[in-house]
Amino acid sequence: MQKNVGDKDRLIRLILGAGTFPLLFILNGPARWIGLASIPLLFTAQTRKCGAYALVGKSTCEIKK
């Protein structure tokens, strides 16, 4: 799979992932599982490959000339 996550998209994923990950350890009850959403965000930001983008044929990578 080719890289399909651009710089701006990657930064947003990192910020959201880093912000929601601590919820796994801070909150009690069912709301704590919102922190699980951070795992795919952090993974796709690190690898710059998003499976959902690949399925729909989308890419936020900048076109290099």
Residue pairs with C-beta under 8 A, 6 or more apart in sequence:
1 49
1 51
1 54
2 49
2 59
3 48
3 49
3 61
4 48
4 49
4 50
4 53
4 54
4 58
4 59
4 60
4 61
5 13
5 44
5 45
5 48
5 49
5 50
5 53
5 60
5 61
6 59
6 60
6 61
6 62
7 62
8 60
9 60
10 45
10 48
13 41
13 42
13 44
13 45
14 41
14 42
14 45
16 38
16 41
17 38
17 39
17 41
17 42
17 45
18 38
18 42
19 38
20 34
20 35
20 37
20 38
20 41
21 35
21 38
21 39
21 42
22 35
23 31
23 32
23 34
23 35
23 38
24 32
24 33
24 35
24 36
24 38
25 32
25 35
26 32
27 34
27 35
44 50
44 51
48 61
53 59
53 60
